[in-house]
Amino acid sequence: MKYRDELLTQGRSYKINKEYLAARFQFFKWCKLMNYCSQNPFENVTVGQKPKVKASQERDRWNASDLKRLIHSAGFKASAVDFKWVSRLMLYGGLRPSESCQLNPVIS
């Protein structure tokens, strides 16, 4: 329960906290199957009730000035070419980070 309480104080979303707990649950389930422990300490641990707000509404949206400041920042200009392309694909193509990172350029 201390681990769960610590997760809840770190400001992550409900979904992320649920995934953290699920990973620990699965690990200890495996440990129990392998007889490394006698019980799963995460058996009945939950993160509470799911919030009524959608995940997309939990986050602040970037506005045009935020995006412009990012693209023109020294950190962005000094970043790797891959990062620049992924960022632009997300911005102009509406892709999620995982979607833009999975693209494979075809050079002919």
PEHU-V701549 format. One record per backbone hydrogen bond with DSSP energy under -0.5 kcal/mol. NH is the residue of the N-H (numbers start at 1). CO is the residue of the C=O. E is the energy in kcal/mol with one decimal. If there is no record, write none. Layout:
# PEHU-V701549
NH&CO&E ; NH&CO&E
This chain:
# PEHU-V701549
5&1&-2.8 ; 6&2&-2.3 ; 7&3&-2.3 ; 8&4&-2.2 ; 9&5&-1.0 ; 9&6&-0.5 ; 10&6&-0.6 ; 10&7&-1.3 ; 11&8&-0.5 ; 12&7&-0.6 ; 17&13&-2.4 ; 18&14&-2.5 ; 19&15&-2.1 ; 20&16&-2.5 ; 21&17&-2.4 ; 22&18&-2.3 ; 23&19&-2.3 ; 24&20&-1.9 ; 25&21&-2.7 ; 26&22&-2.6 ; 27&23&-2.1 ; 28&24&-2.5 ; 29&25&-2.0 ; 30&26&-2.1 ; 31&27&-2.4 ; 32&28&-2.2 ; 33&29&-2.2 ; 34&30&-2.1 ; 35&32&-1.4 ; 36&31&-3.2 ; 37&31&-0.9 ; 41&39&-0.7 ; 43&40&-1.8 ; 45&42&-0.9 ; 57&54&-1.0 ; 58&54&-0.7 ; 58&55&-0.9 ; 59&55&-0.8 ; 67&63&-2.2 ; 68&64&-2.4 ; 69&65&-2.3 ; 70&66&-2.1 ; 71&67&-2.6 ; 72&68&-1.9 ; 73&70&-1.3 ; 77&73&-2.1 ; 78&74&-1.9 ; 79&75&-0.5 ; 79&76&-0.9 ; 84&80&-1.9 ; 85&81&-2.4 ; 86&82&-2.7 ; 87&83&-2.5 ; 88&84&-2.3 ; 89&85&-2.7 ; 90&86&-2.2 ; 91&87&-2.4 ; 92&88&-3.3 ; 93&88&-0.5 ; 93&89&-1.9 ; 94&90&-0.9 ; 95&89&-1.1 ; 100&96&-2.5 ; 101&97&-2.1 ; 102&98&-1.1 ; 103&100&-0.6 ; 105&103&-0.5 ; 107&105&-0.7 ; 108&106&-0.6
